[in-house]
Amino acid sequence: MSKRDRASDRWLIEPGADVDLAKIDPRGTGGAPGDKAETRAACATLRAELDELQAKLMAEQRRSLLVVLQALDAGGKDGTIRSVFEGVNPQGCRVTGFKVPSDEERAHDFLWRIHRELPARGEIGIFNRSHYEDVLVVRVHELVPEDVWRERYRTIVDFERGLHADGTRIVKLFLHISADEQRQRLQERLDDPRKRWKFRRGDLDERKLWDDYQAAYRDALARTSTEHAPWYAIPADRNWYRDWAVLTVLVEALRELDPRYPEPSEDLTGVVVE
Protein backbone atom coordinates (compact mmCIF):
# COMPACT_ATOMS: atom_id res chain seq x y z
CA MET A 1 0.00 0.00 0.00
CA SER A 2 1.26 3.44 -0.88
CA LYS A 3 1.50 5.76 2.09
CA ARG A 4 -0.55 8.21 0.06
CA ASP A 5 -3.42 5.73 -0.03
CA ARG A 6 -3.77 5.22 3.72
CA ALA A 7 -7.27 5.67 5.11
CA SER A 8 -5.61 6.33 8.46
CA ASP A 9 -4.22 9.64 7.22
CA ARG A 10 -7.52 11.31 8.06
CA TRP A 11 -6.58 11.01 11.77
CA LEU A 12 -2.84 11.61 11.39
CA ILE A 13 -1.20 14.49 13.24
CA GLU A 14 1.20 15.69 10.57
CA PRO A 15 4.76 16.06 11.88
CA GLY A 16 5.51 19.70 12.56
CA ALA A 17 1.90 20.81 12.27
CA ASP A 18 0.07 22.88 14.86
CA VAL A 19 -2.67 21.00 16.71
CA ASP A 20 -6.09 22.46 17.47
CA LEU A 21 -8.16 19.81 19.24
CA ALA A 22 -11.19 22.10 19.13
CA LYS A 23 -11.29 21.54 15.37
CA ILE A 24 -11.44 17.75 15.71
CA ASP A 25 -15.02 16.62 16.31
CA PRO A 26 -15.04 13.88 19.00
CA ARG A 27 -18.34 12.63 17.59
CA GLY A 28 -17.16 12.64 14.00
CA THR A 29 -17.65 9.56 11.83
CA GLY A 30 -15.85 10.64 8.67
CA GLY A 31 -14.79 7.80 6.38
CA ALA A 32 -16.81 5.12 8.16
CA PRO A 33 -18.00 2.25 5.92
CA GLY A 34 -21.61 3.06 6.72
CA ASP A 35 -23.91 3.22 9.70
CA LYS A 36 -23.20 1.68 13.10
CA ALA A 37 -24.09 -1.88 12.04
CA GLU A 38 -22.11 -1.70 8.80
CA THR A 39 -19.08 -0.27 10.57
CA ARG A 40 -19.16 -3.01 13.19
CA ALA A 41 -19.25 -5.57 10.40
CA ALA A 42 -16.18 -3.90 8.88
CA CYS A 43 -14.49 -4.15 12.28
CA ALA A 44 -14.92 -7.94 12.22
CA THR A 45 -13.14 -8.10 8.87
CA LEU A 46 -10.31 -5.90 10.13
CA ARG A 47 -9.92 -8.00 13.30
CA ALA A 48 -9.49 -11.10 11.16
CA GLU A 49 -6.76 -9.38 9.16
CA LEU A 50 -5.11 -8.10 12.35
CA ASP A 51 -5.05 -11.68 13.66
CA GLU A 52 -3.37 -12.94 10.48
CA LEU A 53 -0.81 -10.13 10.43
CA GLN A 54 0.00 -10.75 14.08
CA ALA A 55 0.57 -14.44 13.37
CA LYS A 56 3.08 -13.51 10.67
CA LEU A 57 4.78 -10.98 12.96
CA MET A 58 5.16 -13.66 15.65
CA ALA A 59 6.51 -16.23 13.19
CA GLU A 60 8.93 -13.80 11.57
CA GLN A 61 10.50 -12.75 14.91
CA ARG A 62 12.25 -9.76 13.33
CA ARG A 63 10.23 -6.71 14.27
CA SER A 64 7.65 -5.56 16.80
CA LEU A 65 4.70 -3.20 17.07
CA LEU A 66 4.25 -0.75 19.96
CA VAL A 67 0.77 0.72 20.38
CA VAL A 68 0.55 3.73 22.70
CA LEU A 69 -2.94 4.60 23.97
CA GLN A 70 -3.51 7.95 25.66
CA ALA A 71 -6.78 9.58 26.69
CA LEU A 72 -8.37 11.63 29.40
CA ASP A 73 -10.20 9.82 32.20
CA ALA A 74 -13.04 7.68 30.79
CA GLY A 75 -11.57 8.14 27.32
CA GLY A 76 -12.04 4.48 26.41
CA LYS A 77 -8.56 2.97 26.63
CA ASP A 78 -9.69 -0.23 28.34
CA GLY A 79 -12.65 -0.65 26.02
CA THR A 80 -10.48 -0.12 22.98
CA ILE A 81 -8.05 -2.81 24.10
CA ARG A 82 -10.84 -5.31 24.77
CA SER A 83 -12.60 -4.69 21.48
CA VAL A 84 -9.72 -4.21 19.06
CA PHE A 85 -7.46 -7.02 20.26
CA GLU A 86 -10.09 -9.61 21.17
CA GLY A 87 -9.02 -12.01 18.43
CA VAL A 88 -5.23 -11.84 18.59
CA ASN A 89 -3.02 -14.57 20.01
CA PRO A 90 -2.31 -13.60 23.64
CA GLN A 91 1.11 -15.28 23.42
CA GLY A 92 2.28 -12.51 21.13
CA CYS A 93 0.41 -9.57 22.62
CA ARG A 94 1.16 -7.88 25.95
CA VAL A 95 -0.70 -5.02 27.66
CA THR A 96 1.04 -2.77 30.17
CA GLY A 97 -0.77 -0.17 32.23
CA PHE A 98 1.27 2.70 33.63
CA LYS A 99 -0.13 4.15 36.84
CA VAL A 100 1.39 6.50 39.41
CA PRO A 101 5.13 5.68 39.55
CA SER A 102 6.32 3.55 42.44
CA ASP A 103 9.14 4.63 44.74
CA GLU A 104 11.52 2.43 42.76
CA GLU A 105 10.40 3.95 39.46
CA ARG A 106 10.73 7.50 40.79
CA ALA A 107 14.31 6.71 41.78
CA HIS A 108 15.19 6.33 38.07
CA ASP A 109 14.78 8.48 34.97
CA PHE A 110 11.22 8.71 33.63
CA LEU A 111 11.88 6.26 30.77
CA TRP A 112 13.30 3.51 32.99
CA ARG A 113 9.96 1.82 33.59
CA ILE A 114 9.09 2.13 29.90
CA HIS A 115 12.23 0.31 28.76
CA ARG A 116 11.33 -2.71 30.87
CA GLU A 117 7.95 -3.17 29.15
CA LEU A 118 8.87 -2.75 25.49
CA PRO A 119 7.71 -5.53 23.15
CA ALA A 120 10.21 -8.16 22.08
CA ARG A 121 10.70 -9.01 18.42
CA GLY A 122 7.57 -10.71 17.15
CA GLU A 123 5.33 -9.10 19.79
CA ILE A 124 2.65 -6.45 19.85
CA GLY A 125 3.03 -4.30 22.95
CA ILE A 126 0.11 -2.15 24.10
CA PHE A 127 0.67 0.72 26.51
CA ASN A 128 -2.39 1.83 28.48
CA ARG A 129 -1.00 5.28 29.32
CA SER A 130 2.72 5.61 28.76
CA HIS A 131 5.83 7.77 28.98
CA TYR A 132 3.61 10.63 27.85
CA GLU A 133 2.23 10.92 31.37
CA ASP A 134 5.52 12.68 32.11
CA VAL A 135 4.60 15.59 29.83
CA LEU A 136 0.87 15.50 30.62
CA VAL A 137 -0.01 14.78 34.26
CA VAL A 138 3.39 16.02 35.39
CA ARG A 139 2.83 19.28 33.54
CA VAL A 140 -0.77 19.86 34.62
CA HIS A 141 -0.02 19.17 38.28
CA GLU A 142 3.31 21.03 38.20
CA LEU A 143 5.19 18.03 39.60
CA VAL A 144 8.44 19.16 38.00
CA PRO A 145 9.62 22.57 36.72
CA GLU A 146 8.61 23.62 33.21
CA ASP A 147 12.15 23.45 31.87
CA VAL A 148 12.25 19.77 32.92
CA TRP A 149 9.05 18.61 31.23
CA ARG A 150 9.71 20.68 28.11
CA GLU A 151 13.08 18.99 27.64
CA ARG A 152 11.29 15.63 27.76
CA TYR A 153 9.72 16.26 24.36
CA ARG A 154 13.16 16.01 22.78
CA THR A 155 14.10 13.03 24.96
CA ILE A 156 10.94 11.18 23.90
CA VAL A 157 11.47 11.88 20.20
CA ASP A 158 15.05 10.60 20.41
CA PHE A 159 13.95 7.54 22.39
CA GLU A 160 11.27 6.63 19.84
CA ARG A 161 13.63 7.24 16.93
CA GLY A 162 15.98 4.67 18.43
CA LEU A 163 13.20 2.12 18.86
CA HIS A 164 12.13 2.61 15.26
CA ALA A 165 15.69 2.14 14.02
CA ASP A 166 15.90 -1.10 16.00
CA GLY A 167 12.79 -2.57 14.34
CA THR A 168 9.87 -1.41 16.49
CA ARG A 169 6.97 0.19 14.62
CA ILE A 170 5.33 2.77 16.89
CA VAL A 171 1.70 3.82 16.57
CA LYS A 172 0.41 6.42 19.04
CA LEU A 173 -3.33 6.87 19.48
CA PHE A 174 -5.01 9.76 21.29
CA LEU A 175 -8.64 8.88 22.00
CA HIS A 176 -10.35 12.25 21.72
CA ILE A 177 -13.58 12.59 23.69
CA SER A 178 -15.74 15.61 24.50
CA ALA A 179 -16.29 17.05 27.96
CA ASP A 180 -19.98 16.09 27.75
CA GLU A 181 -19.10 12.50 26.88
CA GLN A 182 -16.65 12.31 29.76
CA ARG A 183 -19.30 13.60 32.16
CA GLN A 184 -21.76 10.97 30.96
CA ARG A 185 -19.25 8.13 31.23
CA LEU A 186 -18.13 9.15 34.71
CA GLN A 187 -21.76 9.31 35.83
CA GLU A 188 -22.36 5.83 34.38
CA ARG A 189 -19.43 4.53 36.41
CA LEU A 190 -20.89 6.06 39.54
CA ASP A 191 -24.39 4.70 38.89
CA ASP A 192 -23.46 1.16 37.78
CA PRO A 193 -22.39 -1.17 40.65
CA ARG A 194 -20.32 -3.17 38.15
CA LYS A 195 -18.30 -0.08 37.20
CA ARG A 196 -18.28 1.86 40.47
CA TRP A 197 -14.95 0.34 41.49
CA LYS A 198 -13.34 2.37 38.69
CA PHE A 199 -14.62 5.69 40.06
CA ARG A 200 -12.50 7.86 42.33
CA ARG A 201 -13.42 11.19 43.90
CA GLY A 202 -10.17 12.43 42.42
CA ASP A 203 -11.71 11.94 38.95
CA LEU A 204 -13.84 15.02 39.65
CA ASP A 205 -10.77 17.06 40.55
CA GLU A 206 -9.09 15.95 37.33
CA ARG A 207 -12.17 16.91 35.34
CA LYS A 208 -11.88 20.47 36.61
CA LEU A 209 -8.49 20.60 34.88
CA TRP A 210 -10.01 19.83 31.47
CA ASP A 211 -8.64 22.94 29.75
CA ASP A 212 -5.17 22.38 31.19
CA TYR A 213 -5.13 18.82 29.89
CA GLN A 214 -6.33 19.96 26.47
CA ALA A 215 -3.38 22.36 26.30
CA ALA A 216 -0.97 19.67 27.47
CA TYR A 217 -2.21 17.19 24.88
CA ARG A 218 -2.14 19.79 22.14
CA ASP A 219 1.55 20.51 22.76
CA ALA A 220 2.51 16.85 23.24
CA LEU A 221 0.85 15.79 19.98
CA ALA A 222 2.39 18.66 18.04
CA ARG A 223 5.90 18.26 19.40
CA THR A 224 6.21 14.48 19.28
CA SER A 225 4.35 13.35 16.15
CA THR A 226 7.10 12.26 13.78
CA GLU A 227 7.52 10.17 10.65
CA HIS A 228 8.95 7.32 12.71
CA ALA A 229 6.38 7.57 15.54
CA PRO A 230 3.20 9.35 14.40
CA TRP A 231 0.25 10.40 16.51
CA TYR A 232 -3.34 9.77 15.44
CA ALA A 233 -6.20 11.74 17.02
CA ILE A 234 -9.18 9.37 17.02
CA PRO A 235 -12.72 10.76 17.50
CA ALA A 236 -13.82 8.55 20.39
CA ASP A 237 -17.27 9.63 21.60
CA ARG A 238 -18.79 6.80 19.54
CA ASN A 239 -17.22 3.48 20.49
CA TRP A 240 -18.14 1.72 17.25
CA TYR A 241 -16.39 4.39 15.19
CA ARG A 242 -13.41 4.53 17.54
CA ASP A 243 -12.87 0.77 17.22
CA TRP A 244 -13.04 0.89 13.43
CA ALA A 245 -10.62 3.82 13.27
CA VAL A 246 -8.09 2.19 15.60
CA LEU A 247 -8.31 -1.11 13.72
CA THR A 248 -7.79 0.73 10.45
CA VAL A 249 -4.67 2.47 11.74
CA LEU A 250 -3.16 -0.73 13.15
CA VAL A 251 -3.93 -2.94 10.17
CA GLU A 252 -2.46 -0.39 7.77
CA ALA A 253 0.66 -0.08 9.93
CA LEU A 254 1.15 -3.85 9.88
CA ARG A 255 0.47 -4.05 6.16
CA GLU A 256 3.32 -1.61 5.64
CA LEU A 257 5.59 -3.75 7.80
CA ASP A 258 4.54 -6.67 5.59
CA PRO A 259 5.55 -9.48 7.97
CA ARG A 260 5.94 -12.88 6.32
CA TYR A 261 6.06 -16.48 7.41
CA PRO A 262 9.71 -17.59 7.34
CA GLU A 263 10.97 -20.49 5.27
CA PRO A 264 11.66 -23.75 7.17
CA SER A 265 15.11 -23.85 8.74
CA GLU A 266 15.81 -27.24 7.16
CA ASP A 267 14.98 -29.06 3.93
CA LEU A 268 11.64 -30.82 4.40
CA THR A 269 11.44 -32.26 0.90
CA GLY A 270 9.92 -35.74 1.01
CA VAL A 271 9.09 -35.62 4.71
CA VAL A 272 5.88 -37.51 5.47
CA VAL A 273 4.16 -37.81 8.83
CA GLU A 274 3.03 -41.41 9.32
C-alpha positions, 0 to 999 in steps of 0.5 A, spaced: 500 500 500 502 506 498 503 511 504 498 516 500 493 511 499 492 510 507 485 511 510 488 512 516 491 519 514 484 522 516 486 522 523 494 523 522 497 528 526 502 531 521 509 532 523 511 539 525 503 541 524 500 545 529 494 541 533 487 544 534 483 539 538 477 544 538 477 543 530 477 535 531 469 533 532 469 527 538 463 525 535 465 525 527 464 519 523 468 521 517 470 515 512 466 510 516 463 504 511 456 506 513 452 506 519 453 503 526 451 496 524 455 496 517 461 499 521 461 493 526 461 488 520 467 492 517 471 491 524 470 484 524 473 483 517 479 488 520 480 484 526 481 477 522 486 481 518 489 483 524 489 476 527 493 474 520 498 479 520 500 478 528 501 471 526 506 472 521 509 478 525 510 472 531 513 467 526 517 472 523 520 474 529 524 480 526 520 486 528 515 488 533 509 493 534 508 498 539 501 501 540 501 507 545 494 509 547 492 515 551 486 519 553 483 523 558 479 519 564 473 515 561 476 516 554 475 508 552 482 505 553 480 499 556 474 498 552 479 499 545 483 494 548 478 489 549 474 490 542 480 491 538 485 485 540 479 480 542 481 475 536 489 476 537 493 470 540 495 472 547 502 469 546 504 474 542 500 480 545 502 484 551 498 489 555 502 494 560 498 499 564 502 505 567 499 508 573 502 513 578 510 511 579 512 507 584 518 509 589 523 504 585 520 507 578 521 515 581 528 513 583 530 512 576 529 516 569 522 517 567 523 512 561 526 507 565 519 503 567 518 504 559 524 500 557 522 494 561 515 493 558 517 494 550 515 488 546 520 483 544 521 481 536 515 478 534 510 481 539 505 487 539 506 491 545 500 495 548 501 501 553 495 503 556 498 510 558 505 511 557 511 515 557 507 521 555 504 521 562 511 525 564 509 531 559 501 531 561 499 529 568 506 532 570 505 538 567 498 539 569 499 538 576 506 542 576 510 536 579 516 538 575 519 545 573 517 547 566 524 546 563 524 539 565 518 537 562 519 541 556 526 537 555 522 531 555 519 532 548 526 532 545 528 526 549 521 522 547 522 523 540 530 521 540 527 515 544 522 513 539 527 514 533 531 509 536 526 504 537 524 505 530 531 504 528 531 497 531 525 494 528 519 497 532 513 500 529 510 505 533 503 507 533 500 512 538 493 513 538 489 519 542 482 517 543 479 524 543 472 525 547 468 531 548 467 534 555 460 532 555 461 524 553 466 524 559 461 527 564 456 521 561 461 516 562 463 518 569 456 518 571 455 511 568 461 509 572 458 512 579 451 509 577 453 502 575 455 497 581 459 493 576 463 499 574 463 503 580 470 500 582 473 504 577 470 511 580 474 515 584 473 522 587 479 524 584 476 523 577 472 530 579 478 534 581 481 531 574 475 533 570 476 540 573 483 541 569 479 539 562 482 545 559 489 544 562 489 537 559 487 539 552 493 544 552 498 539 554 495 534 549 495 539 544 503 541 545 505 533 546 501 531 539 504 537 536 511 536 538 512 528 538 508 526 532 514 524 527 515 520 521 517 514 525 512 515 531 506 518 528 500 520 533 493 519 530 487 523 534 481 518 534 474 521 535 472 517 540 465 519 543 462 513 539 465 506 540 463 503 534 467 508 530 473 509 535 474 501 534 473 501 526 478 507 526 483 504 531 483 497 527 484 501 520 490 504 523 493 498 526 492 494 520 495 499 515 501 499 519 502 492 519 500 491 512 506 496 511 511 492 515 509 486 511 511 481 515 511 474 512 512 467 514 519 464 514 521 459 510 523 452 514 530 452 517 531 445 514 529 441 507 523 438 508 522 435 501 519 428 502 518 428 509 511 424 510 508 424 517 506 417 518 
